[in-house]
């Protein structure tokens, strides 16, 4: 994650300088050894992509229980009572 932040943080727009910063950074990355860059990019993305793949087949989706649990059902029911039923 730290390497990801080092690579991406300077690309975040700040006071209209984003385009120049991104272009300069892209030029420097283009000068890197392509295989090493691709390997590092794959490594940085591999864990999140594994988690996404697992979630798609129904395993290890941490948000599912949170969004479909009792707490959410109670909050949704309360919101309906406050808005729809009182209108």
Buried (B, 14 or more C-beta within 10 A) or exposed (E): EEEEEEBEEBEEEEEEEEEEBBEEBEEEEEEEEEEEEEEBEEEBEEEEEEBEEEBEEEEEBEEEEEEEEEEEEEEEEEEEEEEEEEE
